[in-house]
Amino acid sequence: MRNLVMSHILKPAALVVLWTCIMMIVFGCSSAAPQAGDPQQTGTASRQPEEVVLAAHRDLAPGPKDAYYTSSILYVWEPLITSGEDGKPAPKLAKSWSMSEDGKTWTFKLQEHVTFHDGEKFNADAVLANFNRYKQVSPKTSPFYTLNMKSTYPSLKDVVKVDDLTFQLVFDNPQPTLPYSMVNFASPMYSPKNFDAQGDFNGLPQGTGPFKLIEHQKDQYSLLEAYDGYYGEKAKTKRIRVRVIPDPDTRLSALKSGEIMGVMDIGAIPPALAKELVKDPSFELSATKSTISHYIQVNGRKAPFDDVRMRRALSLAIDRQQLVKELYLGYPTPTVNLLNVTSPFYKDIPVEYNVTEAKRLAAEVLGGKREKVDLLVPTYGLDRYPYKAQAELLQAEFKELGLDVEIRILDSAAFKDAQAKGHYNLALSTQGLPNGDPYTILTNYLSSEGSSNKTYGLGYSNPHADELVKQLAGVLDMDERKKLYDELQQISADDLPTIALFNDASLIAYNKKIKGYQATIYGTTLSQLEWAK
């Protein structure tokens, strides 16, 4: 009762508050303010009641100069062929395909009744327009994957329209694994009216996906709206705003406060923060395999890592099980294989941890002397992963081998420059699976002329690996190709042109006020997300 007793004379400001409350009662107005996380809580003046706000550590829509404008995980554009959860090619805008006996001609049947977001029809003419753009702009870079016509469609001679819903790709040489090469970022489709004279986007991207990008503020947010004309199962939420929040602790705070409802993209939430978050029953985690692999890039152009014994010593000295358990809460899986576990051609190679053998090999190379080396850590990795702690753990393990490791944290530009010029010894790195055909990544790293081999200054050369890569070009039988893939994977584990650490896991977190939001190998079930009843 004492709260109802006025022991002081009301001041003018208090009289205003009292009068406002009386008027609310008289006229039936509600004084309840929207709570954090409530569908009506805007966070910004433009927020609509049906809008869900998520966050990622980076801008998932790099813009009109990018090869794709947006990441595939925003579901704005779609490829001709996607990947199933088993890593094998699956229909998307192309509903079926077949190969000629000589492996040089592939025929594709397209989905019917599909339109782009600008109303243009998706048909064979649209496919030809997109392939003409590939030719024009390749290779075109992106934070996701480089769009490269030559590597994805080697020896492509012609793109032929058969009828409105059928086209052919004709090659000079056999392409038995073409559907694996074409998945996801290798065959994006946009409206033919969406490109300028240089092949860049002339406005917002006009794809065929369940969401349209209707607004974008660089490095701030992307606003998605459900596309009513979508040919498949329509998105369950009218609008989704994806904010850019680089710092993981800030993302966690925004999630806890209800400012955002979930996180997405690689490194969405560090495992240690996820463990803290789920102490609150209001939140949930979802995890599955990821196409991202974590490596230590090794400069094999100079001593001591030009000696395979030293690279093997590093690999044997790393306690991968402890690393993933202590720093990643056991979500990733340790590996020594260059190829990611989500590939249907992945070879399971035993992971060996043997400090005694590691010390013996290191002593042979170093002759009992200590060696100063540096370990580069990219700043972008710190936003996604516990890379500082990981670098310190490796630093301690390598000290036992006679290596005094200096950890150098560099921004993205300086990191890439140091690798390109060979001004480094070791570097923490991640690698996505470019497409479903292992030929691409195995060639990039194991071929003497491989793009990754050159770009990262690995200095790797093995005539036998070069010969196996050449053999693959002429092998049509998939069983025979798998044997060659297996042998190349074993070479990657023995020679260690780069040292594989673990296959990452896709880990996301969300508020239970939404549902249908789950991690997938290639992103999330964004189109299934909706407010919980």
C-alpha positions as CSV (number, residue, x, y, z in Angstrom):
1,M,0.0,0.0,0.0
2,R,2.8,2.4,0.7
3,N,3.5,2.7,-3.1
4,L,0.0,4.2,-3.4
5,V,0.6,6.8,-0.7
6,M,1.9,10.2,-1.9
7,S,4.1,11.4,0.8
8,H,5.3,14.3,-1.2
9,I,3.6,17.1,-3.2
10,L,3.6,16.2,-6.9
11,K,6.0,18.2,-9.0
12,P,4.9,19.5,-12.4
13,A,6.6,16.6,-14.3
14,A,4.8,14.1,-12.1
15,L,1.5,15.8,-12.7
16,V,2.0,15.4,-16.5
17,V,2.7,11.7,-16.0
18,L,-0.4,11.3,-13.8
19,W,-2.6,13.1,-16.3
20,T,-1.3,10.9,-19.1
21,C,-2.1,7.7,-17.2
22,I,-5.6,9.0,-16.4
23,M,-6.2,9.7,-20.1
24,M,-5.0,6.3,-21.1
25,I,-7.4,4.7,-18.8
26,V,-10.3,6.9,-19.9
27,F,-9.7,6.3,-23.7
28,G,-8.5,2.7,-23.5
29,C,-5.0,3.4,-24.8
30,S,-2.3,0.9,-24.0
31,S,0.8,2.0,-22.2
32,A,2.7,-1.2,-22.8
33,A,6.0,-0.7,-24.6
34,P,7.1,-3.4,-27.1
35,Q,9.7,-5.7,-25.5
36,A,13.1,-6.5,-27.0
37,G,12.7,-9.3,-29.5
38,D,8.9,-8.7,-29.9
39,P,7.8,-8.8,-33.6
40,Q,6.7,-5.2,-33.1
41,Q,10.0,-4.1,-31.6
42,T,11.6,-2.2,-34.5
43,G,15.2,-1.4,-33.5
44,T,14.9,1.0,-36.5
45,A,12.2,3.3,-37.6
46,S,11.5,1.3,-40.8
47,R,11.1,-2.1,-39.1
48,Q,7.8,-3.8,-40.0
49,P,5.9,-6.1,-37.7
50,E,6.5,-9.1,-40.0
51,E,10.2,-8.5,-40.2
52,V,12.8,-10.8,-38.6
53,V,16.3,-9.4,-38.0
54,L,19.4,-11.6,-38.2
55,A,23.1,-10.8,-38.2
56,A,26.3,-11.9,-39.9
57,H,29.9,-10.9,-39.3
58,R,30.3,-9.6,-42.9
59,D,28.2,-8.0,-45.6
60,L,26.6,-10.9,-47.5
61,A,25.8,-8.5,-50.4
62,P,29.1,-7.1,-51.6
63,G,27.3,-5.2,-54.4
64,P,27.1,-4.7,-58.2
65,K,30.8,-5.2,-58.9
66,D,30.8,-8.6,-57.2
67,A,30.5,-11.7,-59.3
68,Y,27.2,-12.7,-57.6
69,Y,26.1,-9.5,-55.8
70,T,25.0,-11.6,-52.9
71,S,26.0,-14.8,-51.2
72,S,23.9,-17.9,-52.1
73,I,22.8,-18.1,-48.4
74,L,20.5,-15.1,-48.9
75,Y,18.4,-17.2,-51.4
76,V,18.2,-14.3,-53.9
77,W,19.6,-16.2,-56.9
78,E,19.7,-19.8,-57.7
79,P,22.1,-22.0,-59.7
80,L,21.3,-24.4,-62.5
81,I,22.5,-27.3,-60.3
82,T,22.8,-27.3,-56.5
83,S,24.3,-29.8,-54.0
84,G,22.3,-32.2,-52.0
85,E,23.1,-32.7,-48.3
86,D,25.1,-35.8,-49.5
87,G,27.3,-33.5,-51.6
88,K,26.1,-34.8,-54.9
89,P,24.6,-32.7,-57.7
90,A,20.9,-32.0,-57.3
91,P,18.3,-30.3,-59.6
92,K,17.6,-26.6,-59.2
93,L,16.9,-24.4,-62.2
94,A,18.0,-27.4,-64.4
95,K,15.6,-30.3,-63.6
96,S,17.6,-32.9,-65.4
97,W,20.7,-33.5,-67.5
98,S,22.4,-36.1,-69.6
99,M,25.8,-36.7,-71.2
100,S,26.7,-37.9,-74.7
101,E,28.6,-41.1,-75.1
102,D,31.8,-39.3,-75.8
103,G,31.4,-37.0,-72.8
104,K,31.7,-33.9,-74.9
105,T,28.0,-32.8,-75.0
106,W,25.7,-32.2,-72.0
107,T,22.0,-31.6,-72.5
108,F,20.0,-29.8,-69.8
109,K,16.2,-29.6,-69.3
110,L,15.0,-26.5,-67.4
111,Q,12.3,-25.9,-64.8
112,E,9.0,-24.6,-66.2
113,H,7.1,-21.5,-65.1
114,V,10.1,-19.8,-63.5
115,T,10.4,-16.0,-63.6
116,F,13.1,-13.6,-62.4
117,H,12.3,-11.0,-59.8
118,D,11.9,-8.4,-62.5
119,G,9.3,-10.4,-64.3
120,E,11.5,-11.8,-67.1
121,K,11.1,-15.4,-68.0
122,F,13.7,-18.0,-67.1
123,N,14.4,-20.0,-70.2
124,A,17.2,-21.2,-72.5
125,D,17.7,-17.6,-73.8
126,A,18.3,-16.4,-70.3
127,V,20.8,-19.3,-69.7
128,L,22.7,-18.2,-72.9
129,A,22.8,-14.6,-71.7
130,N,24.3,-15.7,-68.4
131,F,26.9,-17.8,-70.1
132,N,27.8,-14.9,-72.3
133,R,28.3,-12.9,-69.1
134,Y,30.5,-15.6,-67.6
135,K,32.8,-15.4,-70.7
136,Q,32.9,-11.6,-70.5
137,V,33.8,-11.2,-66.9
138,S,35.8,-14.3,-66.0
139,P,37.7,-14.6,-63.8
140,K,35.6,-12.3,-61.6
141,T,36.5,-12.2,-57.9
142,S,34.2,-12.4,-54.9
143,P,34.6,-12.9,-51.1
144,F,32.8,-16.1,-51.7
145,Y,34.3,-17.9,-54.8
146,T,35.8,-16.6,-58.0
147,L,33.6,-16.9,-61.0
148,N,36.0,-18.5,-63.5
149,M,34.7,-19.9,-66.8
150,K,37.9,-21.6,-67.7
151,S,38.3,-23.6,-64.5
152,T,34.6,-24.6,-64.3
153,Y,33.9,-25.2,-68.0
154,P,37.3,-26.1,-69.5
155,S,37.4,-26.5,-73.3
156,L,33.8,-25.2,-73.6
157,K,33.2,-24.7,-77.3
158,D,29.5,-23.7,-77.5
159,V,26.3,-23.0,-75.6
160,V,23.4,-24.1,-77.8
161,K,19.7,-23.4,-77.4
162,V,17.7,-26.5,-78.4
163,D,14.2,-25.1,-77.5
164,D,12.8,-22.7,-74.9
165,L,13.5,-25.2,-72.0
166,T,16.5,-27.1,-73.3
167,F,20.1,-26.2,-73.9
168,Q,23.4,-27.9,-74.5
169,L,27.0,-27.3,-73.4
170,V,29.4,-28.6,-76.1
171,F,33.1,-29.2,-75.3
172,D,36.3,-30.0,-77.2
173,N,37.3,-32.5,-74.5
174,P,35.2,-35.0,-72.4
175,Q,33.7,-33.5,-69.2
176,P,32.4,-36.6,-67.2
177,T,32.1,-34.7,-63.9
178,L,30.5,-31.5,-65.3
179,P,27.4,-31.6,-63.0
180,Y,29.7,-31.7,-59.9
181,S,31.6,-28.7,-61.3
182,M,28.4,-26.7,-61.9
183,V,27.0,-26.7,-58.5
184,N,26.0,-23.5,-56.6
185,F,28.5,-20.6,-57.3
186,A,29.5,-22.1,-60.6
187,S,26.1,-21.6,-62.4
188,P,24.3,-18.6,-60.9
189,M,21.3,-17.3,-63.0
190,Y,20.1,-13.7,-63.2
191,S,17.7,-11.8,-65.5
192,P,19.3,-11.0,-68.8
193,K,18.3,-7.3,-68.2
194,N,20.3,-7.3,-65.0
195,F,23.8,-6.6,-66.5
196,D,25.5,-3.4,-67.8
197,A,27.9,-3.3,-70.8
198,Q,30.8,-4.5,-68.6
199,G,28.9,-7.5,-67.2
200,D,28.4,-5.9,-63.8
201,F,25.0,-5.6,-62.2
202,N,23.0,-2.5,-63.2
203,G,20.9,-2.4,-60.1
204,L,19.9,-4.8,-57.3
205,P,20.2,-8.5,-58.3
206,Q,17.2,-10.0,-60.1
207,G,17.4,-13.7,-59.4
208,T,14.8,-16.5,-59.2
209,G,15.1,-17.3,-55.5
210,P,12.4,-17.2,-52.8
211,F,13.7,-13.8,-51.6
212,K,14.2,-10.5,-53.4
213,L,16.9,-8.1,-52.2
214,I,14.9,-4.9,-52.0
215,E,17.3,-2.7,-50.1
216,H,21.0,-2.7,-49.3
217,Q,23.2,-0.4,-47.3
218,K,26.9,-1.4,-47.7
219,D,28.4,-2.9,-44.5
220,Q,25.2,-2.2,-42.6
221,Y,22.3,-4.4,-43.7
222,S,20.5,-6.3,-46.5
223,L,16.7,-6.3,-46.6
224,L,15.1,-9.3,-48.1
225,E,11.4,-9.7,-49.1
226,A,9.6,-12.9,-50.0
227,Y,9.1,-13.2,-53.7
228,D,5.4,-13.9,-54.3
229,G,6.1,-15.3,-57.8
230,Y,8.4,-18.0,-56.6
231,Y,7.8,-21.3,-58.5
232,G,8.6,-23.5,-55.5
233,E,7.7,-23.5,-51.8
234,K,7.4,-19.8,-50.8
235,A,9.3,-18.2,-48.0
236,K,7.4,-18.2,-44.7
237,T,8.5,-14.7,-43.5
238,K,7.6,-11.6,-45.4
239,R,10.8,-9.7,-44.7
240,I,14.2,-10.6,-43.2
241,R,16.8,-7.9,-42.4
242,V,20.4,-9.2,-42.2
243,R,22.6,-6.8,-40.3
244,V,26.4,-6.6,-40.4
245,I,27.9,-7.0,-36.9
246,P,31.6,-7.9,-37.3
247,D,32.5,-8.4,-33.6
248,P,31.3,-11.7,-32.2
249,D,30.8,-10.3,-28.7
250,T,28.6,-7.6,-30.1
251,R,26.6,-10.2,-32.0
252,L,26.1,-12.1,-28.8
253,S,24.9,-9.0,-27.0
254,A,22.5,-8.2,-29.7
255,L,21.1,-11.7,-29.6
256,K,20.7,-11.7,-25.9
257,S,19.0,-8.3,-25.9
258,G,16.5,-9.3,-28.6
259,E,17.9,-6.8,-31.0
260,I,18.4,-9.7,-33.4
261,M,16.7,-13.1,-33.6
262,G,19.6,-15.2,-34.9
263,V,23.0,-15.3,-36.5
264,M,24.2,-16.7,-39.8
265,D,27.2,-17.3,-42.2
266,I,30.5,-18.9,-41.4
267,G,31.8,-18.2,-37.9
268,A,28.3,-17.1,-37.0
269,I,29.0,-17.7,-33.3
270,P,32.2,-18.9,-31.7
271,P,31.6,-22.2,-29.8
272,A,32.7,-20.7,-26.5
273,L,30.0,-17.9,-26.8
274,A,27.5,-20.5,-28.0
275,K,28.1,-22.5,-24.8
276,E,27.4,-19.3,-22.7
277,L,24.3,-18.4,-24.7
278,V,22.4,-21.7,-24.3
279,K,22.6,-21.4,-20.5
280,D,19.5,-19.2,-21.2
281,P,16.6,-21.5,-22.2
282,S,15.4,-18.8,-24.6
283,F,18.0,-19.7,-27.1
284,E,18.8,-22.7,-29.3
285,L,21.8,-23.9,-31.4
286,S,21.8,-25.8,-34.7
287,A,25.0,-27.5,-36.1
288,T,25.9,-29.6,-39.0
289,K,28.8,-30.3,-41.4
290,S,30.4,-27.4,-43.2
291,T,32.2,-27.1,-46.6
292,I,34.9,-25.0,-44.8
293,S,38.2,-26.6,-44.0
294,H,40.9,-25.1,-41.8
295,Y,44.6,-25.3,-42.8
296,I,48.0,-24.1,-41.9
297,Q,49.4,-22.8,-45.2
298,V,53.2,-23.5,-45.4
299,N,55.7,-21.6,-47.4
300,G,57.5,-24.4,-49.1
301,R,59.7,-22.1,-51.1
302,K,62.2,-21.6,-48.3
303,A,63.8,-23.5,-45.4
304,P,62.9,-25.2,-43.2
305,F,59.5,-26.0,-44.7
306,D,60.8,-26.8,-48.2
307,D,61.7,-30.1,-46.6
308,V,58.7,-32.5,-46.4
309,R,60.1,-34.0,-43.1
310,M,59.6,-30.6,-41.4
311,R,56.1,-30.3,-42.7
312,R,55.4,-33.8,-41.4
313,A,56.9,-32.9,-38.1
314,L,54.4,-30.0,-37.8
315,S,51.5,-32.2,-38.6
316,L,52.5,-34.9,-36.1
317,A,53.0,-32.4,-33.4
318,I,49.5,-31.0,-33.6
319,D,46.9,-32.5,-31.2
320,R,43.9,-31.9,-33.4
321,Q,41.5,-33.6,-31.0
322,Q,42.5,-31.3,-28.2
323,L,42.3,-28.3,-30.5
324,V,38.7,-28.9,-31.7
325,K,37.6,-30.0,-28.2
326,E,39.1,-27.1,-26.3
327,L,38.6,-24.2,-28.7
328,Y,35.6,-25.4,-30.8
329,L,33.7,-27.6,-28.2
330,G,34.1,-30.7,-30.4
331,Y,31.9,-29.5,-33.3
332,P,34.5,-29.8,-36.1
333,T,36.2,-33.0,-37.1
334,P,40.0,-33.4,-37.2
335,T,41.5,-34.3,-40.6
336,V,44.8,-34.5,-42.5
337,N,42.9,-34.6,-45.8
338,L,43.0,-31.6,-48.1
339,L,39.6,-32.4,-49.4
340,N,36.6,-31.4,-47.3
341,V,34.5,-34.2,-45.7
342,T,31.3,-33.0,-47.4
343,S,32.6,-34.1,-50.8
344,P,31.1,-37.4,-51.9
345,F,34.7,-38.4,-53.0
346,Y,36.2,-37.8,-49.5
347,K,38.8,-40.4,-48.4
348,D,38.9,-41.1,-44.7
349,I,42.7,-40.9,-43.8
350,P,43.7,-41.7,-40.2
351,V,44.9,-38.7,-38.2
352,E,48.2,-39.3,-36.4
353,Y,49.5,-37.5,-33.3
354,N,53.0,-38.5,-32.4
355,V,55.2,-35.9,-30.7
356,T,58.2,-38.3,-30.4
357,E,58.3,-38.9,-34.1
358,A,57.7,-35.2,-34.8
359,K,60.7,-34.2,-32.6
360,R,62.9,-36.8,-34.4
361,L,62.0,-35.5,-37.9
362,A,62.5,-31.8,-36.8
363,A,65.9,-32.7,-35.3
364,E,67.0,-34.2,-38.6
365,V,66.0,-31.0,-40.5
366,L,67.2,-28.4,-38.0
367,G,70.3,-30.2,-36.8
368,G,69.6,-29.4,-33.2
369,K,69.4,-25.7,-33.8
370,R,66.4,-23.5,-33.1
371,E,64.7,-21.7,-35.9
372,K,62.7,-18.4,-35.7
373,V,59.5,-18.5,-37.9
374,D,56.3,-16.5,-38.1
375,L,52.7,-17.5,-38.1
376,L,50.3,-15.2,-39.9
377,V,46.8,-14.7,-38.5
378,P,44.3,-12.8,-40.6
379,T,42.1,-10.3,-38.8
380,Y,39.0,-11.5,-40.6
381,G,39.6,-14.9,-38.9
382,L,39.5,-13.3,-35.5
383,D,35.9,-12.1,-36.2
384,R,34.8,-15.7,-37.0
385,Y,37.0,-18.1,-35.0
386,P,39.2,-18.3,-31.8
387,Y,42.2,-17.8,-34.0
388,K,44.3,-16.0,-31.4
389,A,44.0,-18.9,-28.9
390,Q,44.5,-21.4,-31.8
391,A,47.7,-19.6,-32.8
392,E,49.0,-19.7,-29.2
393,L,48.3,-23.4,-28.9
394,L,50.2,-24.1,-32.1
395,Q,53.0,-21.8,-30.9
396,A,53.4,-23.9,-27.8
397,E,53.3,-27.2,-29.7
398,F,55.9,-26.1,-32.3
399,K,58.2,-24.9,-29.6
400,E,58.8,-28.5,-28.7
401,L,60.2,-29.0,-32.2
402,G,62.8,-26.2,-31.9
403,L,60.7,-23.6,-33.6
404,D,60.3,-20.2,-32.0
405,V,57.0,-18.9,-33.4
406,E,56.2,-15.2,-33.7
407,I,52.4,-14.6,-34.1
408,R,51.7,-11.8,-36.6
409,I,48.1,-10.5,-36.9
410,L,47.6,-8.8,-40.3
411,D,44.6,-7.2,-42.0
412,S,43.2,-9.0,-45.1
413,A,45.2,-7.0,-47.6
414,A,48.5,-7.3,-45.8
415,F,47.9,-11.0,-45.2
416,K,47.3,-11.7,-48.9
417,D,50.3,-9.6,-49.9
418,A,52.6,-11.4,-47.5
419,Q,51.5,-14.8,-48.9
420,A,51.7,-13.7,-52.5
421,K,55.3,-12.4,-52.0
422,G,56.3,-15.3,-49.9
423,H,57.1,-13.1,-46.9
424,Y,55.9,-15.7,-44.3
425,N,56.6,-19.1,-43.0
426,L,53.2,-20.3,-41.7
427,A,49.6,-18.9,-42.0
428,L,46.2,-19.9,-40.6
429,S,43.7,-20.2,-43.4
430,T,40.3,-21.4,-44.3
431,Q,39.3,-23.0,-47.6
432,G,35.7,-23.6,-48.9
433,L,34.9,-26.4,-51.3
434,P,34.7,-24.6,-54.7
435,N,32.3,-27.2,-56.2
436,G,31.4,-30.9,-56.1
437,D,34.3,-32.1,-58.3
438,P,37.5,-32.8,-56.3
439,Y,39.5,-32.1,-59.4
440,T,39.3,-28.4,-58.8
441,I,40.7,-28.2,-55.3
442,L,43.2,-31.1,-55.7
443,T,44.5,-29.4,-58.9
444,N,44.7,-26.0,-57.2
445,Y,46.9,-27.3,-54.4
446,L,48.8,-30.4,-55.8
447,S,49.5,-29.3,-59.4
448,S,52.8,-27.5,-59.9
449,E,50.9,-24.9,-61.8
450,G,47.9,-24.9,-59.4
451,S,46.4,-21.5,-58.6
452,S,46.4,-22.0,-54.8
453,N,49.9,-23.4,-54.9
454,K,51.1,-20.2,-56.6
455,T,48.9,-17.7,-54.8
456,Y,49.9,-18.9,-51.3
457,G,53.6,-19.4,-52.2
458,L,53.4,-23.1,-51.3
459,G,56.2,-24.1,-53.7
460,Y,54.9,-27.6,-54.0
461,S,56.0,-29.8,-56.9
462,N,55.5,-33.5,-57.4
463,P,55.8,-35.0,-60.9
464,H,53.6,-38.0,-60.0
465,A,50.8,-35.7,-58.7
466,D,51.1,-33.7,-62.0
467,E,50.8,-36.9,-64.0
468,L,47.7,-38.0,-62.0
469,V,46.1,-34.6,-62.6
470,K,46.7,-35.0,-66.4
471,Q,45.3,-38.5,-66.4
472,L,42.0,-37.2,-64.8
473,A,41.3,-35.1,-67.9
474,G,40.8,-38.2,-70.1
475,V,39.1,-40.6,-67.7
476,L,35.3,-41.0,-68.2
477,D,34.6,-43.9,-65.9
478,M,33.7,-42.6,-62.4
479,D,35.1,-45.6,-60.6
480,E,38.5,-45.0,-62.3
481,R,38.3,-41.3,-61.4
482,K,37.6,-42.1,-57.8
483,K,40.8,-44.2,-57.7
484,L,42.8,-41.2,-58.9
485,Y,41.0,-38.9,-56.5
486,D,41.9,-41.3,-53.6
487,E,45.6,-41.4,-54.6
488,L,45.8,-37.6,-54.8
489,Q,44.2,-37.2,-51.4
490,Q,46.7,-39.7,-50.0
491,I,49.5,-37.6,-51.5
492,S,48.1,-34.5,-49.9
493,A,48.3,-36.2,-46.5
494,D,51.8,-37.5,-47.1
495,D,53.5,-34.5,-48.7
496,L,51.5,-31.8,-46.9
497,P,51.7,-29.0,-49.4
498,T,49.3,-27.4,-46.9
499,I,48.5,-28.9,-43.5
500,A,44.9,-29.7,-43.0
501,L,43.7,-29.3,-39.4
502,F,39.9,-29.9,-39.3
503,N,36.7,-29.8,-41.2
504,D,34.6,-27.0,-39.7
505,A,31.0,-27.3,-38.5
506,S,28.2,-24.9,-39.5
507,L,27.0,-23.6,-36.1
508,I,24.2,-21.0,-35.7
509,A,22.2,-19.7,-32.8
510,Y,18.7,-18.3,-32.6
511,N,16.0,-17.0,-30.3
512,K,13.1,-19.5,-29.7
513,K,10.7,-16.8,-30.7
514,I,11.5,-17.9,-34.3
515,K,11.3,-21.5,-35.6
516,G,12.2,-23.4,-38.8
517,Y,15.7,-21.9,-38.7
518,Q,18.4,-24.6,-38.9
519,A,22.0,-24.9,-40.1
520,T,22.7,-26.7,-43.4
521,I,25.9,-27.6,-45.1
522,Y,25.5,-24.7,-47.4
523,G,23.9,-22.1,-45.1
524,T,20.6,-22.1,-43.3
525,T,17.0,-22.9,-43.9
526,L,16.3,-19.2,-44.3
527,S,13.1,-19.6,-46.4
528,Q,11.6,-21.9,-43.7
529,L,12.2,-19.3,-40.9
530,E,9.0,-17.9,-39.3
531,W,7.8,-16.4,-36.0
532,A,6.9,-19.1,-33.5
533,K,3.2,-19.2,-32.5
